[in-house]
Amino acid sequence: MRYEIPAGALGAIVLCHCSQCRKAQGCAFAANAPVPAADFRLLTGADALRAYASSPGKWRSFCGRCGSPILSHRDGAPEWVRLRIGTLDTPIAARPSAHIHVASKAGWWDIRDELPQYPGLEPGRR
């Protein structure tokens, strides 16, 4: 599966520690960034993109061939997708801006950086 997003379309990267992201990624957190849905373009593998409702109104999409998580979207905000940063092939200058949902973070993970931490969503989330 290959996709593209135009330069400048990637929003702020956040590290999400919610239990759903931890389980979907299989690690302590997920690195996500909003992208306008109109700017996310699948180049190949559209037939392999699979989605499931992880909670009411929230959809997680992954590659049906390799299992890589690709993005999520909400029925209530169809103009945005949240891209899984680990799937990018090209280098980016952006760095994470915050930890979110730290109230439900894994007990075995210690956050040791100086990024802001929010018990739930970050202020002004798109």
C-alpha positions as CSV (number, residue, x, y, z in Angstrom):
1,M,0.0,0.0,0.0
2,R,1.3,3.4,-0.9
3,Y,-0.2,6.8,-0.2
4,E,0.8,10.5,-0.5
5,I,0.0,13.7,1.3
6,P,1.1,17.1,0.1
7,A,3.8,19.1,1.8
8,G,2.3,21.1,4.7
9,A,-0.8,18.8,5.1
10,L,0.6,17.0,8.2
11,G,-0.7,18.5,11.4
12,A,0.8,18.4,14.9
13,I,2.1,15.0,15.9
14,V,0.8,13.7,19.2
15,L,1.7,10.6,21.2
16,C,-1.6,8.9,22.3
17,H,-1.5,6.7,25.3
18,C,-5.2,5.6,25.3
19,S,-5.9,1.9,25.8
20,Q,-7.3,1.6,22.3
21,C,-4.2,3.1,20.6
22,R,-1.9,1.0,22.8
23,K,-3.8,-2.2,21.8
24,A,-4.1,-1.2,18.1
25,Q,-0.3,-0.4,17.9
26,G,0.9,-3.1,20.2
27,C,3.1,-0.7,22.1
28,A,3.0,2.0,24.8
29,F,1.5,4.7,22.5
30,A,0.6,5.7,19.0
31,A,2.2,8.5,17.0
32,N,-0.6,10.3,15.1
33,A,-1.2,13.5,13.2
34,P,-4.2,15.0,11.6
35,V,-4.3,15.4,7.8
36,P,-7.2,16.9,5.8
37,A,-9.1,13.9,4.4
38,A,-9.0,15.4,0.9
39,D,-5.2,15.5,1.1
40,F,-4.8,11.8,1.9
41,R,-4.5,10.0,-1.4
42,L,-4.0,6.2,-1.8
43,L,-1.7,5.5,-4.7
44,T,-1.8,1.7,-4.6
45,G,-3.4,-0.9,-2.5
46,A,-6.8,0.6,-2.0
47,D,-8.3,-2.9,-2.4
48,A,-6.3,-3.9,0.7
49,L,-7.4,-1.1,3.0
50,R,-9.6,-2.5,5.8
51,A,-11.5,-0.7,8.4
52,Y,-13.2,-1.5,11.7
53,A,-15.2,0.4,14.2
54,S,-13.1,0.5,17.3
55,S,-15.8,2.5,19.1
56,P,-19.1,4.1,18.0
57,G,-18.3,6.5,15.3
58,K,-14.5,5.9,15.2
59,W,-12.9,3.8,12.4
60,R,-9.4,2.4,12.3
61,S,-8.0,1.5,8.9
62,F,-5.1,-0.9,8.3
63,C,-3.5,-2.7,5.4
64,G,-5.2,-6.1,5.0
65,R,-2.0,-7.5,3.5
66,C,0.6,-6.6,6.1
67,G,-1.6,-5.5,9.0
68,S,0.1,-2.0,9.4
69,P,-2.2,0.5,11.0
70,I,-2.6,3.4,8.5
71,L,-5.2,5.9,9.8
72,S,-8.3,6.5,11.8
73,H,-11.3,8.8,11.2
74,R,-14.5,9.8,13.0
75,D,-18.0,10.0,11.6
76,G,-18.4,13.3,13.3
77,A,-15.3,14.8,11.6
78,P,-15.2,13.4,8.1
79,E,-13.0,16.2,6.9
80,W,-10.0,14.8,8.9
81,V,-8.1,11.6,9.1
82,R,-5.4,10.8,11.8
83,L,-2.4,9.3,10.1
84,R,-0.1,6.8,11.8
85,I,3.3,8.5,11.5
86,G,5.2,5.3,11.6
87,T,3.9,4.5,8.1
88,L,5.6,7.5,6.5
89,D,8.4,6.5,4.1
90,T,9.8,10.0,3.6
91,P,11.7,12.0,6.3
92,I,9.8,14.8,8.0
93,A,11.1,17.7,10.1
94,A,8.1,17.6,12.5
95,R,8.5,16.3,16.0
96,P,5.9,15.2,18.5
97,S,4.2,18.1,20.3
98,A,2.4,16.4,23.2
99,H,1.4,13.3,25.0
100,I,-2.4,12.7,25.2
101,H,-4.6,10.4,27.2
102,V,-1.8,10.0,29.8
103,A,-4.5,9.2,32.4
104,S,-4.8,5.8,30.8
105,K,-1.1,5.2,29.9
106,A,0.6,1.9,30.3
107,G,1.8,1.5,33.9
108,W,5.1,0.0,32.7
109,W,5.9,3.1,30.6
110,D,7.5,6.2,32.0
111,I,7.3,9.4,30.0
112,R,10.8,11.0,30.3
113,D,10.6,14.0,27.9
114,E,9.6,17.6,28.4
115,L,6.5,17.5,26.1
116,P,3.2,18.7,27.5
117,Q,1.1,15.9,28.9
118,Y,-2.7,15.9,28.9
119,P,-4.9,13.5,30.8
120,G,-7.3,13.4,27.8
121,L,-7.3,15.2,24.5
122,E,-5.0,18.1,23.8
123,P,-6.6,21.5,23.7
124,G,-7.9,22.6,20.3
125,R,-7.9,19.1,18.8
126,R,-9.0,18.7,15.2
